[in-house]
């Protein structure tokens, strides 16, 4: 009885056995109390585990939205290309390395950034283009060593 009904079962078992076997009756009562406490603790642990799981799933662990990124071309020669997002594309060119900052459109839930650069010579030097966070973390990069080669990158930022 105490195993299935906890403290209530312990009380019933105690009442039934108190006159015939007082020691056994007392053990039933103690077991019913202890088993009830153990069940309460187990239920509390399960509740806390479920709460933590639900909170983790429903509350994403992300930092505030990225508001700007850097687009960087690394090349020693002349190059041309374009960069942009859903609000528009900008043509750009240069000789040597160049970095621009692209700001997130205020209405963008998801921000899709793309960029490309093409070498304007037939050298086998490396041209690299990167999309980076403002702290320098590289989100996406691509390179080419081909004559008149093009490198292009795209990255979705939520």
C-alpha positions in Angstrom: 0.0 0.0 0.0 2.7 2.6 0.9 4.5 2.0 -2.4 1.4 2.7 -4.6 -0.4 5.3 -2.4 2.5 7.0 -0.5 1.7 8.5 2.8 -2.0 7.6 2.5 -1.1 4.0 1.9 1.4 4.1 4.8 -1.4 5.4 7.1 -3.8 2.6 6.0 -1.1 -0.1 6.3 -0.2 1.3 9.8 -3.9 1.3 10.9 -4.4 -2.3 9.7 -1.2 -3.6 11.3 -0.9 -1.4 14.5 -2.5 -4.0 16.8 -1.1 -7.2 15.3 2.5 -6.1 14.5 3.3 -2.5 15.8 6.9 -2.6 14.4 5.7 -3.6 10.9 3.0 -0.9 11.1 5.5 1.7 12.0 7.8 0.7 9.1 4.9 0.9 6.7 4.1 4.4 7.9 7.8 5.5 7.7 8.1 4.0 4.2 4.9 5.8 3.1 6.3 9.2 4.3 9.8 8.7 2.8 8.3 7.4 -0.5 6.0 10.5 -0.7 9.0 12.8 -0.1 11.1 11.0 -2.8 8.2 11.3 -5.3 7.8 15.0 -4.6 11.5 15.5 -5.2 11.5 13.5 -8.4 8.5 15.4 -9.7 10.2 18.7 -8.9 13.4 17.7 -10.7 11.4 16.6 -13.8 9.4 19.9 -13.7 12.7 21.9 -13.5 14.2 19.9 -16.3 11.2 20.5 -18.5 11.1 24.2 -17.7 14.8 24.6 -18.6 14.3 22.7 -21.8 11.2 24.7 -22.9 12.9 28.0 -21.9 16.0 27.0 -23.9 14.0 26.0 -27.0 11.6 29.0 -27.0 14.2 31.7 -26.1 17.0 31.7 -28.7 20.5 32.3 -27.4 21.5 34.9 -29.9 23.1 38.3 -29.5 21.3 41.4 -30.8 21.0 41.6 -34.5 24.1 42.5 -36.5 23.7 46.0 -37.7 26.7 46.3 -40.0 29.3 44.2 -41.8 32.6 44.8 -43.5 33.2 43.7 -47.1 36.9 43.5 -47.9 38.8 42.8 -51.0 42.5 41.8 -50.6 44.5 42.0 -53.9 47.6 43.8 -55.0 46.4 44.6 -58.5 43.4 46.2 -60.1 39.9 44.7 -59.7 36.2 45.5 -60.0 33.0 44.1 -58.7 29.8 44.8 -56.7 28.4 44.4 -53.2 25.0 44.8 -51.7 21.9 43.4 -50.0 18.2 43.3 -50.6 18.1 47.1 -50.6 20.4 47.5 -53.6 23.8 46.7 -55.3 26.8 49.1 -55.5 29.5 48.8 -58.1 33.1 49.2 -56.8 36.6 49.0 -58.1 40.1 49.6 -56.8 43.8 48.8 -56.9 45.0 47.0 -53.9 43.0 46.2 -50.8 39.7 47.9 -50.0 37.1 47.7 -47.2 33.6 49.1 -47.1 31.0 49.0 -44.4 27.5 47.8 -45.3 24.7 48.8 -42.9 21.6 46.6 -42.3 18.4 48.0 -43.7 16.1 49.0 -40.8 13.2 46.8 -42.0 15.3 43.6 -42.7 14.3 40.6 -40.6 16.8 38.5 -42.4 19.8 40.2 -44.0 21.3 38.7 -47.2 24.7 40.2 -48.1 26.6 39.4 -51.3 29.8 40.7 -52.9 32.1 39.9 -55.8 35.4 41.1 -57.2 37.1 40.2 -60.5 40.8 40.6 -61.3 41.5 43.0 -64.2 44.8 41.3 -65.1 46.1 37.9 -66.0 48.3 37.4 -62.9 48.2 34.3 -60.8 48.2 36.4 -57.6 45.4 35.6 -55.0 42.4 37.8 -54.9 40.3 37.3 -51.8 36.9 38.8 -50.9 35.4 38.5 -47.4 32.2 39.3 -45.5 33.2 40.0 -41.9 31.7 41.2 -38.6 32.9 44.6 -37.5 35.1 42.8 -34.9 37.0 41.1 -37.7 35.3 37.7 -37.5 35.1 36.3 -41.0 31.5 35.2 -41.9 32.3 34.1 -45.5 35.3 34.3 -47.8 36.3 33.2 -51.3 39.5 33.5 -53.3 40.8 33.1 -56.9 44.2 32.8 -58.5 42.9 32.5 -62.1 43.7 35.0 -64.8 40.9 37.6 -64.7 39.4 35.4 -62.0 36.3 36.3 -60.0 35.6 35.5 -56.3 32.1 35.9 -54.9 30.5 35.5 -51.5 27.0 35.6 -50.0 25.9 35.3 -46.4 22.5 35.4 -44.7 22.5 37.1 -41.3 19.4 36.8 -39.1 
